[in-house]
Amino acid sequence: MLKGETEEKKWKGWLKPSCIPITIILVLIILVVLLPLIGQDEVKSVEVMTLGDYDPVFKNCSSPCSIQLVESIPENLTFAEGEPTHMSVFESWSQLIALSERSIDIATFYSTLKGEDVQPEDPDPSSWQGDKIFSDLMKAGTERGIRIRIIQSEPTKSMPDYDTKELEVKGAAKVRSLDFKKMLGSGVLHTKMFLIDKKHFYIGSANMDWRSLTQVKELGVSIYNCSCLAQDLYKIFEVYWRLGVPTPYIPPEWPTDLQTSINKDNPVTVTMNNSQILTYISSSPPPLCPKGRTTDLDSILDTINRARTFVYVAVMDYFPTSLYMEKDHYWPLIDDALRKVTVVKRLQVRILASYWNHTKPSMMSFLRSLNALNSDLFDIEVKIFVVPTYTEAQAKIPFSRVNHNKYMVTDNAAYIGTSNWSEDYFVNTGGVGIVFRNSVSNSTEVNNPVREQVEEIFKRDWASEYAHPLAKFQDITNIKCLLSVACQLTTTAQPFPAKRKNVNEDALRAHGFQIQPSLSTQMILISASVFIQFAHTCACFCTILYIQL
């Protein structure tokens, strides 16, 4: 037989119909299984380049932004000499209003700035700061020609609109209300923000309430001369404003002018004190997040998961459930994330929750569940921050004397938000958050002044006499004692504990725990598994070809 005929027969054997589907399957295996493992860095780079195609105003924050942490410290609450202090929320709001040249946009839960709003017959003397803010807003809108827009949650008896109604009647401001019940079935606008001239802004836990300035502990951030971030926050305000109509409609897709390219995957670089910080603004609930906007929940989970050595959380309410829905839901997303980094990554986790007269006792049960993990193996601890009531006058002020903070700090990021941590705040309630991340991915050595200052605040509060062990909150009598004027607190300030050294892996195995392999080890195991499967497929394919030939 001629050589050419032999070759022709071999090729015909290869091209038999039975070989065609086998060949297609093999090609698909290569494409689906192998390609995701090859050139991951290149794929990621392309994604970042696409996300980085900013609108002209967002190309960068080339001019340095001024970032100032602000706090409200309740009357008579003092810390040890040398502990960090910051500008007050009152001073910051006063400064922002004074800086306004064209516009002031405010998103607020409710408005009770004047003392008479809360205590009509005998306002507390400390309400003067709220009265001053109200007066400044009135003058800005009626005398200085500043356009003021206020978006608020739908007013109720418990959350009135006394101040905003007066501002509107006197022509100082335009006011709209968001009805979350109409839009989503339940929920409120819980956002607290001031936006000035699309250039300066405030985000934080303080409500538009005089008590948030002098009787409640708050934390926020004011940012000046930062148009790139301010105009991104303006888009969130515009979402609220457009929905503040009698028949609100949430579109299936928001207009492009409200979409953003600044998010957790593509934060903008801000220069502060000669340091570069990556930052972005998140929002909730998801239906009010146009394309590109990171949800508040995702920003919290991302910040937790990026941590490498510690996670410190300060929040008034912590519940892995719903709080205000018709039916109770179990909602463990944040709780699971904290447990995972405690057990798998063995990070140091600290949670500083709050207690006041309106705290639901069930919160302590959930916190005890977390605290139960604390051992030689896992470094997690919970404390409860109590703002004491020192005078009879303070005791008469309703809904006051509480640590109202909502923030988190890790070794490489800080998050400051407006939401308590329960399901409601992330699925049907309006809120915002801002993240400040180290400029080098996964690095803890770079300078991030905002993150460092937030960490100092947490350590100050944790070590203070106002932070109590969770064990004190089992007996209701003891809780009342902690809050009363007559019962003086006996807890003394304790130094903040250093992070524990990693536990020996043999000790962990001895207690029945499986050790999570490192990322590099996991990739090697995955690659080896894929190679074995690929080799097995090739062997089967060659056997079939041999039979066909």
Phi, psi and omega in degrees: 000137181291153181299320181298320180293321178299314179298321181297319180295322178298316180295324177296324177298320179295328187264016177297146183306325182294338181277338186297309179296327179296318179297317180298317179299317180298317179297318179297322178300316180298315183293316186282320187269316189274320186299321178299338181270351184252130174066038180299322181297321181294319180297314180299320181299318180296319180299315181296321179298319179295314180295332183281004179281075186290161163295157184309320183291340185259011185302325173187170169258072188294326178276140180301136176261144176264121183242127184230118171289140181230146182224152163249122177250118183303151178308136176075359176272116184235153177241166182298152179300136180095348177288153185296142174230155183221167176306144180282156176300321178302311179299319181295313179298318179300317181295316180297316179297319180294329180286341186297136178243332183230313190214151171227120176245126184235132170246128186213152177291308180203183182216111173222066182285327184276144181302323182291343177295328184258319181232081187304322186275325184213078182300143178291140181303332182288354180284358184300329181293319177294320177301321181293318179297318179299316179298319179297319178294318180299315180293321180299320183278332185255334184248326185263355177075023179277131176281116181248128173238133180234124173251129185227165173289153179308121185298147175224177178297321181278336179235078189281176180235038183306309186290313183295325178296318179293319178299322181288315182299323182271007174077015181276335185208154168263134186233135173230156180239142178259123179257094183290335177295320177292321186280315189232002179094335178191174178110172179218170170271111184252007180291145174227104181209147171243134178232120187246118174054024184054033187223321179235154179199163175234137170227133178180190186273347187286126173283166178279070193211132182300331179294331178289350180260334185226344186236357181229140180276124185227158174221136177207185179221135174247133184235130186243148176052051185223070186299324184297320177280321182298320180287335174288320176295327178301326179296323177293317178300319181296325175301313178300312187298319181290337178270350183278056181233165183302324179238080183292145179226122176268113183289154177298331175218128182286152179303154184297332182290346178256356179281161183222157173244010177258115184201188184296332179273344182215065180291158178268148180270125179242136178262127179219125180051045180064017177242143178263131181235138175269130184215155175201164181247131179252168184210160174214159358278171183306320180299340179261015179252103176297170183307133178095342183280126174287132177287157180300318179298315181296325179292323178292312180297320180295319179295319177297313185290336179280344183297147182242336180230325181208158173223119178244127183239133172233115183209145182293305181246132178232110181221125172277042182213179167275161179240325191238012179273162181299319178245138179290139177239145169270129189220084191266017190301309179288319179302315179297320181297319179292320178296320183296313181291335176290313187274313186279311182268350179053050177275161172277120182241130178231133178236123179246096179268176184240154173227135172210189186294347184249011178287135176284126183303333182297339179301323181296327178295317179294321179291323177297325178299319176290314183296336180295339178287339184298123185194189175295339182271320188233136187255080178225138182212146180240136171231162180241126180265126180240127173268109184293155172258116189263335184230162177295326179297318178295323180295336181276349181277116182288150176050056179219184177058064179209152173274106190260009183302154174215083183212170178211145176223139177235185180291345181226010180197161172227140178236129177236124186227187181238004187248141166287167186257084169212167187305317186308318186291346183246352182243335181214018182234137180284131178200164176224161175213159177226137184244135175242111187245147176304144186288337178256124184304130176065013181263138176250002185266342183284159182275123178224088187304322181296311180301316182297319181291322178294321177298319179297321178297315181298314181296323177299312182292319182297321183273358185282169179288351182269352180261119188247148175300146181300331182300336180288348189252041175256331183254122183299329178296318180295322179296316179297324178297319181298328185268344188279163178288319186290323183278113178274142181288140182255352181293134176255155181297138179238142178297148180292129183291145176286157179294137178291152174288153179301137180287142177303133184295329178296323179294321178296316180296325181296334178268007175090013180264144175269137182273129179285125178297156176292165182299318180296320178296318179299319181294322178296317180296319179296314181299318180296319180296317179296319180298318180297317179296320180295317179296320179296319179296317179298319180297317178296320181296316180295322178298317180296318179298320181298319179295319181295322181284000000 
